[in-house]
């Protein structure tokens, strides 16, 4: 699923959950173009933390590691 298409409609600062980091993070932006990287930042420091691919994976071909919350891990259009 292309969660970048869902996230690009949400404002910067939207709270998300990163299973990779095991904590709540904030959406920074979704990069337009071919790659459509999803950028997140740390809530407490406001520093850029990481980027994920358009399907929420940290590595190409990996599983989704970015969710709406710790308990809500289903993406729907």
PDB file of N, CA, C and O in Angstrom:
ATOM      1  N   UNK A   1       0.836  -1.172   0.000  1.00  0.00           N
ATOM      2  CA  UNK A   1       0.000   0.000   0.000  1.00  0.00           C
ATOM      3  C   UNK A   1       0.886   1.242   0.000  1.00  0.00           C
ATOM      4  O   UNK A   1       1.933   1.267   0.647  1.00  0.00           O
ATOM      5  N   UNK A   2       0.469   2.246  -0.713  1.00  0.00           N
ATOM      6  CA  UNK A   2       1.206   3.495  -0.804  1.00  0.00           C
ATOM      7  C   UNK A   2       0.689   4.458   0.265  1.00  0.00           C
ATOM      8  O   UNK A   2      -0.242   5.223   0.012  1.00  0.00           O
ATOM      9  N   UNK A   3       1.285   4.424   1.451  1.00  0.00           N
ATOM     10  CA  UNK A   3       0.810   5.296   2.520  1.00  0.00           C
ATOM     11  C   UNK A   3       1.260   6.740   2.332  1.00  0.00           C
ATOM     12  O   UNK A   3       0.718   7.644   2.969  1.00  0.00           O
ATOM     13  N   UNK A   4       2.244   6.967   1.466  1.00  0.00           N
ATOM     14  CA  UNK A   4       2.664   8.338   1.166  1.00  0.00           C
ATOM     15  C   UNK A   4       1.496   9.124   0.575  1.00  0.00           C
ATOM     16  O   UNK A   4       1.367  10.320   0.835  1.00  0.00           O
ATOM     17  N   UNK A   5       0.650   8.472  -0.210  1.00  0.00           N
ATOM     18  CA  UNK A   5      -0.519   9.134  -0.797  1.00  0.00           C
ATOM     19  C   UNK A   5      -1.502   9.565   0.286  1.00  0.00           C
ATOM     20  O   UNK A   5      -2.150  10.603   0.152  1.00  0.00           O
ATOM     21  N   UNK A   6      -1.620   8.793   1.345  1.00  0.00           N
ATOM     22  CA  UNK A   6      -2.496   9.145   2.463  1.00  0.00           C
ATOM     23  C   UNK A   6      -1.867  10.272   3.280  1.00  0.00           C
ATOM     24  O   UNK A   6      -2.526  11.258   3.611  1.00  0.00           O
ATOM     25  N   UNK A   7      -0.586  10.110   3.599  1.00  0.00           N
ATOM     26  CA  UNK A   7       0.096  11.068   4.468  1.00  0.00           C
ATOM     27  C   UNK A   7       0.291  12.433   3.825  1.00  0.00           C
ATOM     28  O   UNK A   7       0.355  13.436   4.535  1.00  0.00           O
ATOM     29  N   UNK A   8       0.388  12.500   2.513  1.00  0.00           N
ATOM     30  CA  UNK A   8       0.629  13.808   1.881  1.00  0.00           C
ATOM     31  C   UNK A   8      -0.569  14.745   2.042  1.00  0.00           C
ATOM     32  O   UNK A   8      -0.441  15.953   1.842  1.00  0.00           O
ATOM     33  N   UNK A   9      -1.725  14.199   2.399  1.00  0.00           N
ATOM     34  CA  UNK A   9      -2.919  15.025   2.629  1.00  0.00           C
ATOM     35  C   UNK A   9      -2.990  15.523   4.075  1.00  0.00           C
ATOM     36  O   UNK A   9      -3.821  16.370   4.402  1.00  0.00           O
ATOM     37  N   UNK A  10      -2.128  15.004   4.927  1.00  0.00           N
ATOM     38  CA  UNK A  10      -2.136  15.381   6.345  1.00  0.00           C
ATOM     39  C   UNK A  10      -1.128  16.495   6.612  1.00  0.00           C
ATOM     40  O   UNK A  10      -0.112  16.593   5.923  1.00  0.00           O
ATOM     41  N   UNK A  11      -1.403  17.333   7.608  1.00  0.00           N
ATOM     42  CA  UNK A  11      -0.487  18.444   7.891  1.00  0.00           C
ATOM     43  C   UNK A  11       0.807  17.986   8.563  1.00  0.00           C
ATOM     44  O   UNK A  11       0.852  16.956   9.237  1.00  0.00           O
ATOM     45  N   UNK A  12       1.834  18.765   8.363  1.00  0.00           N
ATOM     46  CA  UNK A  12       3.085  18.550   9.078  1.00  0.00           C
ATOM     47  C   UNK A  12       2.786  18.613  10.571  1.00  0.00           C
ATOM     48  O   UNK A  12       1.988  19.438  11.016  1.00  0.00           O
ATOM     49  N   UNK A  13       3.425  17.745  11.338  1.00  0.00           N
ATOM     50  CA  UNK A  13       3.178  17.697  12.775  1.00  0.00           C
ATOM     51  C   UNK A  13       2.192  16.617  13.178  1.00  0.00           C
ATOM     52  O   UNK A  13       1.984  16.378  14.368  1.00  0.00           O
ATOM     53  N   UNK A  14       1.574  15.953  12.186  1.00  0.00           N
ATOM     54  CA  UNK A  14       0.659  14.854  12.488  1.00  0.00           C
ATOM     55  C   UNK A  14       1.411  13.775  13.242  1.00  0.00           C
ATOM     56  O   UNK A  14       2.501  13.372  12.838  1.00  0.00           O
ATOM     57  N   UNK A  15       0.835  13.310  14.326  1.00  0.00           N
ATOM     58  CA  UNK A  15       1.459  12.269  15.143  1.00  0.00           C
ATOM     59  C   UNK A  15       1.348  10.913  14.447  1.00  0.00           C
ATOM     60  O   UNK A  15       0.285  10.550  13.942  1.00  0.00           O
ATOM     61  N   UNK A  16       2.443  10.179  14.426  1.00  0.00           N
ATOM     62  CA  UNK A  16       2.520   8.841  13.857  1.00  0.00           C
ATOM     63  C   UNK A  16       3.270   7.959  14.860  1.00  0.00           C
ATOM     64  O   UNK A  16       3.810   8.446  15.853  1.00  0.00           O
ATOM     65  N   UNK A  17       3.292   6.668  14.581  1.00  0.00           N
ATOM     66  CA  UNK A  17       4.051   5.749  15.416  1.00  0.00           C
ATOM     67  C   UNK A  17       5.062   5.013  14.547  1.00  0.00           C
ATOM     68  O   UNK A  17       4.707   4.440  13.516  1.00  0.00           O
ATOM     69  N   UNK A  18       6.309   5.032  14.966  1.00  0.00           N
ATOM     70  CA  UNK A  18       7.367   4.329  14.262  1.00  0.00           C
ATOM     71  C   UNK A  18       7.705   3.054  15.023  1.00  0.00           C
ATOM     72  O   UNK A  18       8.251   3.108  16.125  1.00  0.00           O
ATOM     73  N   UNK A  19       7.379   1.908  14.433  1.00  0.00           N
ATOM     74  CA  UNK A  19       7.739   0.625  15.050  1.00  0.00           C
ATOM     75  C   UNK A  19       9.256   0.449  15.044  1.00  0.00           C
ATOM     76  O   UNK A  19       9.810  -0.225  15.911  1.00  0.00           O
ATOM     77  N   UNK A  20       9.911   1.046  14.082  1.00  0.00           N
ATOM     78  CA  UNK A  20      11.369   0.978  14.004  1.00  0.00           C
ATOM     79  C   UNK A  20      12.008   1.631  15.232  1.00  0.00           C
ATOM     80  O   UNK A  20      12.961   1.099  15.802  1.00  0.00           O
ATOM     81  N   UNK A  21      11.482   2.773  15.628  1.00  0.00           N
ATOM     82  CA  UNK A  21      12.031   3.522  16.762  1.00  0.00           C
ATOM     83  C   UNK A  21      11.311   3.213  18.072  1.00  0.00           C
ATOM     84  O   UNK A  21      11.795   3.564  19.148  1.00  0.00           O
ATOM     85  N   UNK A  22      10.154   2.555  17.980  1.00  0.00           N
ATOM     86  CA  UNK A  22       9.411   2.182  19.175  1.00  0.00           C
ATOM     87  C   UNK A  22       8.807   3.351  19.919  1.00  0.00           C
ATOM     88  O   UNK A  22       8.687   3.312  21.143  1.00  0.00           O
ATOM     89  N   UNK A  23       8.424   4.395  19.195  1.00  0.00           N
ATOM     90  CA  UNK A  23       7.859   5.577  19.849  1.00  0.00           C
ATOM     91  C   UNK A  23       7.051   6.425  18.873  1.00  0.00           C
ATOM     92  O   UNK A  23       7.069   6.220  17.660  1.00  0.00           O
ATOM     93  N   UNK A  24       6.348   7.379  19.454  1.00  0.00           N
ATOM     94  CA  UNK A  24       5.577   8.331  18.655  1.00  0.00           C
ATOM     95  C   UNK A  24       6.524   9.324  17.999  1.00  0.00           C
ATOM     96  O   UNK A  24       7.505   9.761  18.600  1.00  0.00           O
ATOM     97  N   UNK A  25       6.216   9.670  16.764  1.00  0.00           N
ATOM     98  CA  UNK A  25       7.000  10.621  15.984  1.00  0.00           C
ATOM     99  C   UNK A  25       6.026  11.586  15.304  1.00  0.00           C
ATOM    100  O   UNK A  25       4.810  11.435  15.430  1.00  0.00           O
ATOM    101  N   UNK A  26       6.560  12.571  14.587  1.00  0.00           N
ATOM    102  CA  UNK A  26       5.722  13.514  13.862  1.00  0.00           C
ATOM    103  C   UNK A  26       6.077  13.514  12.383  1.00  0.00           C
ATOM    104  O   UNK A  26       7.242  13.382  12.007  1.00  0.00           O
ATOM    105  N   UNK A  27       5.071  13.661  11.570  1.00  0.00           N
ATOM    106  CA  UNK A  27       5.261  13.792  10.126  1.00  0.00           C
ATOM    107  C   UNK A  27       5.899  15.144   9.822  1.00  0.00           C
ATOM    108  O   UNK A  27       5.444  16.172  10.323  1.00  0.00           O
ATOM    109  N   UNK A  28       6.932  15.147   9.018  1.00  0.00           N
ATOM    110  CA  UNK A  28       7.543  16.396   8.559  1.00  0.00           C
ATOM    111  C   UNK A  28       6.989  16.731   7.185  1.00  0.00           C
ATOM    112  O   UNK A  28       6.418  17.800   6.973  1.00  0.00           O
ATOM    113  N   UNK A  29       7.168  15.792   6.246  1.00  0.00           N
ATOM    114  CA  UNK A  29       6.661  15.999   4.890  1.00  0.00           C
ATOM    115  C   UNK A  29       6.744  14.702   4.109  1.00  0.00           C
ATOM    116  O   UNK A  29       7.418  13.751   4.506  1.00  0.00           O
ATOM    117  N   UNK A  30       6.042  14.690   2.989  1.00  0.00           N
ATOM    118  CA  UNK A  30       6.151  13.612   2.020  1.00  0.00           C
ATOM    119  C   UNK A  30       6.779  14.229   0.781  1.00  0.00           C
ATOM    120  O   UNK A  30       6.226  15.156   0.191  1.00  0.00           O
ATOM    121  N   UNK A  31       7.919  13.717   0.398  1.00  0.00           N
ATOM    122  CA  UNK A  31       8.646  14.239  -0.752  1.00  0.00           C
ATOM    123  C   UNK A  31       7.913  13.866  -2.027  1.00  0.00           C
ATOM    124  O   UNK A  31       7.610  12.696  -2.257  1.00  0.00           O
ATOM    125  N   UNK A  32       7.637  14.834  -2.836  1.00  0.00           N
ATOM    126  CA  UNK A  32       6.999  14.583  -4.129  1.00  0.00           C
ATOM    127  C   UNK A  32       8.035  14.049  -5.108  1.00  0.00           C
ATOM    128  O   UNK A  32       9.238  14.174  -4.879  1.00  0.00           O
ATOM    129  N   UNK A  33       7.578  13.471  -6.168  1.00  0.00           N
ATOM    130  CA  UNK A  33       8.489  12.940  -7.169  1.00  0.00           C
ATOM    131  C   UNK A  33       8.450  11.432  -7.194  1.00  0.00           C
ATOM    132  O   UNK A  33       7.535  10.811  -6.653  1.00  0.00           O
ATOM    133  N   UNK A  34       9.433  10.854  -7.817  1.00  0.00           N
ATOM    134  CA  UNK A  34       9.467   9.408  -8.013  1.00  0.00           C
ATOM    135  C   UNK A  34       9.613   8.626  -6.709  1.00  0.00           C
ATOM    136  O   UNK A  34       8.966   7.593  -6.533  1.00  0.00           O
ATOM    137  N   UNK A  35      10.461   9.111  -5.789  1.00  0.00           N
ATOM    138  CA  UNK A  35      10.741   8.333  -4.577  1.00  0.00           C
ATOM    139  C   UNK A  35       9.657   8.443  -3.514  1.00  0.00           C
ATOM    140  O   UNK A  35       9.402   7.465  -2.811  1.00  0.00           O
ATOM    141  N   UNK A  36       9.018   9.585  -3.372  1.00  0.00           N
ATOM    142  CA  UNK A  36       7.976   9.827  -2.370  1.00  0.00           C
ATOM    143  C   UNK A  36       8.396   9.380  -0.974  1.00  0.00           C
ATOM    144  O   UNK A  36       7.679   8.623  -0.318  1.00  0.00           O
ATOM    145  N   UNK A  37       9.542   9.841  -0.528  1.00  0.00           N
ATOM    146  CA  UNK A  37      10.004   9.513   0.815  1.00  0.00           C
ATOM    147  C   UNK A  37       9.156  10.235   1.851  1.00  0.00           C
ATOM    148  O   UNK A  37       8.709  11.360   1.628  1.00  0.00           O
ATOM    149  N   UNK A  38       8.938   9.575   2.987  1.00  0.00           N
ATOM    150  CA  UNK A  38       8.174  10.121   4.097  1.00  0.00           C
ATOM    151  C   UNK A  38       9.176  10.497   5.184  1.00  0.00           C
ATOM    152  O   UNK A  38       9.898   9.637   5.689  1.00  0.00           O
ATOM    153  N   UNK A  39       9.222  11.777   5.544  1.00  0.00           N
ATOM    154  CA  UNK A  39      10.165  12.250   6.550  1.00  0.00           C
ATOM    155  C   UNK A  39       9.459  12.433   7.883  1.00  0.00           C
ATOM    156  O   UNK A  39       8.349  12.962   7.948  1.00  0.00           O
ATOM    157  N   UNK A  40      10.124  11.983   8.953  1.00  0.00           N
ATOM    158  CA  UNK A  40       9.574  12.122  10.302  1.00  0.00           C
ATOM    159  C   UNK A  40      10.584  12.810  11.202  1.00  0.00           C
ATOM    160  O   UNK A  40      11.782  12.838  10.920  1.00  0.00           O
ATOM    161  N   UNK A  41      10.068  13.369  12.300  1.00  0.00           N
ATOM    162  CA  UNK A  41      10.963  13.978  13.290  1.00  0.00           C
ATOM    163  C   UNK A  41      10.623  13.467  14.669  1.00  0.00           C
ATOM    164  O   UNK A  41       9.533  12.949  14.913  1.00  0.00           O
ATOM    165  N   UNK A  42      11.569  13.622  15.558  1.00  0.00           N
ATOM    166  CA  UNK A  42      11.421  13.248  16.958  1.00  0.00           C
ATOM    167  C   UNK A  42      10.522  14.283  17.638  1.00  0.00           C
ATOM    168  O   UNK A  42      10.728  15.485  17.473  1.00  0.00           O
ATOM    169  N   UNK A  43       9.542  13.831  18.387  1.00  0.00           N
ATOM    170  CA  UNK A  43       8.623  14.746  19.081  1.00  0.00           C
ATOM    171  C   UNK A  43       9.338  15.617  20.102  1.00  0.00           C
ATOM    172  O   UNK A  43       9.051  16.810  20.209  1.00  0.00           O
ATOM    173  N   UNK A  44      10.252  15.043  20.844  1.00  0.00           N
ATOM    174  CA  UNK A  44      10.863  15.766  21.959  1.00  0.00           C
ATOM    175  C   UNK A  44      11.941  16.749  21.536  1.00  0.00           C
ATOM    176  O   UNK A  44      12.099  17.794  22.169  1.00  0.00           O
ATOM    177  N   UNK A  45      12.679  16.445  20.494  1.00  0.00           N
ATOM    178  CA  UNK A  45      13.773  17.327  20.089  1.00  0.00           C
ATOM    179  C   UNK A  45      13.475  18.125  18.827  1.00  0.00           C
ATOM    180  O   UNK A  45      14.182  19.086  18.523  1.00  0.00           O
ATOM    181  N   UNK A  46      12.448  17.745  18.097  1.00  0.00           N
ATOM    182  CA  UNK A  46      12.076  18.374  16.825  1.00  0.00           C
ATOM    183  C   UNK A  46      13.144  18.223  15.750  1.00  0.00           C
ATOM    184  O   UNK A  46      13.128  18.940  14.749  1.00  0.00           O
ATOM    185  N   UNK A  47      14.073  17.293  15.954  1.00  0.00           N
ATOM    186  CA  UNK A  47      15.108  17.040  14.954  1.00  0.00           C
ATOM    187  C   UNK A  47      14.622  15.994  13.968  1.00  0.00           C
ATOM    188  O   UNK A  47      13.888  15.074  14.328  1.00  0.00           O
ATOM    189  N   UNK A  48      15.040  16.148  12.722  1.00  0.00           N
ATOM    190  CA  UNK A  48      14.726  15.154  11.706  1.00  0.00           C
ATOM    191  C   UNK A  48      15.268  13.815  12.170  1.00  0.00           C
ATOM    192  O   UNK A  48      16.440  13.701  12.531  1.00  0.00           O
ATOM    193  N   UNK A  49      14.415  12.805  12.159  1.00  0.00           N
ATOM    194  CA  UNK A  49      14.781  11.513  12.714  1.00  0.00           C
ATOM    195  C   UNK A  49      15.113  10.503  11.628  1.00  0.00           C
ATOM    196  O   UNK A  49      16.136   9.823  11.711  1.00  0.00           O
ATOM    197  N   UNK A  50      14.270  10.395  10.618  1.00  0.00           N
ATOM    198  CA  UNK A  50      14.443   9.364   9.606  1.00  0.00           C
ATOM    199  C   UNK A  50      13.547   9.620   8.414  1.00  0.00           C
ATOM    200  O   UNK A  50      12.751  10.559   8.392  1.00  0.00           O
ATOM    201  N   UNK A  51      13.700   8.755   7.420  1.00  0.00           N
ATOM    202  CA  UNK A  51      12.789   8.748   6.281  1.00  0.00           C
ATOM    203  C   UNK A  51      12.407   7.305   5.979  1.00  0.00           C
ATOM    204  O   UNK A  51      13.172   6.372   6.222  1.00  0.00           O
ATOM    205  N   UNK A  52      11.215   7.155   5.448  1.00  0.00           N
ATOM    206  CA  UNK A  52      10.671   5.848   5.090  1.00  0.00           C
ATOM    207  C   UNK A  52      10.238   5.888   3.636  1.00  0.00           C
ATOM    208  O   UNK A  52       9.958   6.957   3.095  1.00  0.00           O
ATOM    209  N   UNK A  53      10.184   4.726   3.005  1.00  0.00           N
ATOM    210  CA  UNK A  53       9.700   4.644   1.630  1.00  0.00           C
ATOM    211  C   UNK A  53       8.187   4.819   1.599  1.00  0.00           C
ATOM    212  O   UNK A  53       7.535   4.803   2.644  1.00  0.00           O
ATOM    213  N   UNK A  54       7.637   4.984   0.424  1.00  0.00           N
ATOM    214  CA  UNK A  54       6.212   5.289   0.256  1.00  0.00           C
ATOM    215  C   UNK A  54       5.279   4.238   0.844  1.00  0.00           C
ATOM    216  O   UNK A  54       4.120   4.533   1.135  1.00  0.00           O
ATOM    217  N   UNK A  55       5.767   3.028   1.020  1.00  0.00           N
ATOM    218  CA  UNK A  55       4.929   1.973   1.619  1.00  0.00           C
ATOM    219  C   UNK A  55       5.139   1.868   3.135  1.00  0.00           C
ATOM    220  O   UNK A  55       4.613   0.953   3.769  1.00  0.00           O
ATOM    221  N   UNK A  56       5.902   2.797   3.717  1.00  0.00           N
ATOM    222  CA  UNK A  56       6.143   2.809   5.153  1.00  0.00           C
ATOM    223  C   UNK A  56       7.303   1.941   5.593  1.00  0.00           C
ATOM    224  O   UNK A  56       7.570   1.819   6.788  1.00  0.00           O
ATOM    225  N   UNK A  57       7.994   1.336   4.641  1.00  0.00           N
ATOM    226  CA  UNK A  57       9.137   0.492   4.985  1.00  0.00           C
ATOM    227  C   UNK A  57      10.395   1.335   5.153  1.00  0.00           C
ATOM    228  O   UNK A  57      10.531   2.407   4.563  1.00  0.00           O
ATOM    229  N   UNK A  58      11.297   0.831   5.963  1.00  0.00           N
ATOM    230  CA  UNK A  58      12.567   1.518   6.182  1.00  0.00           C
ATOM    231  C   UNK A  58      13.574   1.153   5.102  1.00  0.00           C
ATOM    232  O   UNK A  58      14.440   1.954   4.750  1.00  0.00           O
ATOM    233  N   UNK A  59      13.453  -0.056   4.582  1.00  0.00           N
ATOM    234  CA  UNK A  59      14.319  -0.536   3.501  1.00  0.00           C
ATOM    235  C   UNK A  59      13.452  -1.066   2.374  1.00  0.00           C
ATOM    236  O   UNK A  59      12.375  -1.610   2.618  1.00  0.00           O
ATOM    237  N   UNK A  60      13.907  -0.913   1.161  1.00  0.00           N
ATOM    238  CA  UNK A  60      13.164  -1.429   0.005  1.00  0.00           C
ATOM    239  C   UNK A  60      12.858  -2.907   0.215  1.00  0.00           C
ATOM    240  O   UNK A  60      13.745  -3.694   0.545  1.00  0.00           O
ATOM    241  N   UNK A  61      11.604  -3.273   0.023  1.00  0.00           N
ATOM    242  CA  UNK A  61      11.196  -4.659   0.171  1.00  0.00           C
ATOM    243  C   UNK A  61      10.921  -5.076   1.602  1.00  0.00           C
ATOM    244  O   UNK A  61      10.531  -6.216   1.849  1.00  0.00           O
ATOM    245  N   UNK A  62      11.120  -4.162   2.555  1.00  0.00           N
ATOM    246  CA  UNK A  62      10.867  -4.471   3.964  1.00  0.00           C
ATOM    247  C   UNK A  62       9.396  -4.308   4.302  1.00  0.00           C
ATOM    248  O   UNK A  62       8.582  -3.950   3.450  1.00  0.00           O
ATOM    249  N   UNK A  63       9.070  -4.576   5.560  1.00  0.00           N
ATOM    250  CA  UNK A  63       7.682  -4.438   5.983  1.00  0.00           C
ATOM    251  C   UNK A  63       7.412  -3.024   6.488  1.00  0.00           C
ATOM    252  O   UNK A  63       8.338  -2.288   6.829  1.00  0.00           O
ATOM    253  N   UNK A  64       6.148  -2.658   6.531  1.00  0.00           N
ATOM    254  CA  UNK A  64       5.737  -1.335   6.983  1.00  0.00           C
ATOM    255  C   UNK A  64       6.126  -1.144   8.445  1.00  0.00           C
ATOM    256  O   UNK A  64       5.853  -1.998   9.288  1.00  0.00           O
ATOM    257  N   UNK A  65       6.763  -0.022   8.732  1.00  0.00           N
ATOM    258  CA  UNK A  65       7.218   0.287  10.087  1.00  0.00           C
ATOM    259  C   UNK A  65       6.659   1.622  10.577  1.00  0.00           C
ATOM    260  O   UNK A  65       7.075   2.117  11.625  1.00  0.00           O
ATOM    261  N   UNK A  66       5.726   2.208   9.833  1.00  0.00           N
ATOM    262  CA  UNK A  66       5.181   3.528  10.157  1.00  0.00           C
ATOM    263  C   UNK A  66       3.660   3.428  10.179  1.00  0.00           C
ATOM    264  O   UNK A  66       3.040   2.992   9.209  1.00  0.00           O
ATOM    265  N   UNK A  67       3.069   3.839  11.301  1.00  0.00           N
ATOM    266  CA  UNK A  67       1.634   3.657  11.508  1.00  0.00           C
ATOM    267  C   UNK A  67       0.984   4.903  12.096  1.00  0.00           C
ATOM    268  O   UNK A  67       1.669   5.829  12.527  1.00  0.00           O
ATOM    269  N   UNK A  68      -0.345   4.914  12.109  1.00  0.00           N
ATOM    270  CA  UNK A  68      -1.091   6.032  12.671  1.00  0.00           C
ATOM    271  C   UNK A  68      -0.908   6.128  14.185  1.00  0.00           C
ATOM    272  O   UNK A  68      -0.876   7.226  14.741  1.00  0.00           O
ATOM    273  N   UNK A  69      -0.789   4.986  14.847  1.00  0.00           N
ATOM    274  CA  UNK A  69      -0.523   4.966  16.289  1.00  0.00           C
ATOM    275  C   UNK A  69       0.024   3.589  16.659  1.00  0.00           C
ATOM    276  O   UNK A  69       0.085   2.689  15.821  1.00  0.00           O
ATOM    277  N   UNK A  70       0.415   3.438  17.910  1.00  0.00           N
ATOM    278  CA  UNK A  70       0.952   2.162  18.360  1.00  0.00           C
ATOM    279  C   UNK A  70      -0.103   1.058  18.250  1.00  0.00           C
ATOM    280  O   UNK A  70       0.224  -0.090  17.949  1.00  0.00           O
ATOM    281  N   UNK A  71      -1.352   1.406  18.491  1.00  0.00           N
ATOM    282  CA  UNK A  71      -2.427   0.423  18.459  1.00  0.00           C
ATOM    283  C   UNK A  71      -3.165   0.339  17.129  1.00  0.00           C
ATOM    284  O   UNK A  71      -3.823  -0.666  16.855  1.00  0.00           O
ATOM    285  N   UNK A  72      -3.071   1.363  16.306  1.00  0.00           N
ATOM    286  CA  UNK A  72      -3.770   1.397  15.024  1.00  0.00           C
ATOM    287  C   UNK A  72      -2.772   1.161  13.887  1.00  0.00           C
ATOM    288  O   UNK A  72      -2.120   2.090  13.413  1.00  0.00           O
ATOM    289  N   UNK A  73      -2.670  -0.076  13.470  1.00  0.00           N
ATOM    290  CA  UNK A  73      -1.651  -0.458  12.492  1.00  0.00           C
ATOM    291  C   UNK A  73      -2.241  -0.906  11.165  1.00  0.00           C
ATOM    292  O   UNK A  73      -1.594  -1.641  10.419  1.00  0.00           O
ATOM    293  N   UNK A  74      -3.445  -0.479  10.865  1.00  0.00           N
ATOM    294  CA  UNK A  74      -4.077  -0.771   9.584  1.00  0.00           C
ATOM    295  C   UNK A  74      -4.212   0.527   8.805  1.00  0.00           C
ATOM    296  O   UNK A  74      -4.753   1.512   9.306  1.00  0.00           O
ATOM    297  N   UNK A  75      -3.721   0.518   7.590  1.00  0.00           N
ATOM    298  CA  UNK A  75      -3.839   1.675   6.702  1.00  0.00           C
ATOM    299  C   UNK A  75      -5.018   1.476   5.779  1.00  0.00           C
ATOM    300  O   UNK A  75      -5.153   0.425   5.152  1.00  0.00           O
ATOM    301  N   UNK A  76      -5.871   2.476   5.690  1.00  0.00           N
ATOM    302  CA  UNK A  76      -7.014   2.451   4.776  1.00  0.00           C
ATOM    303  C   UNK A  76      -7.023   3.736   3.995  1.00  0.00           C
ATOM    304  O   UNK A  76      -6.684   4.792   4.529  1.00  0.00           O
ATOM    305  N   UNK A  77      -7.407   3.664   2.731  1.00  0.00           N
ATOM    306  CA  UNK A  77      -7.504   4.867   1.891  1.00  0.00           C
ATOM    307  C   UNK A  77      -8.688   5.699   2.284  1.00  0.00           C
ATOM    308  O   UNK A  77      -8.931   6.748   1.688  1.00  0.00           O
TER     309      UNK A  77
END
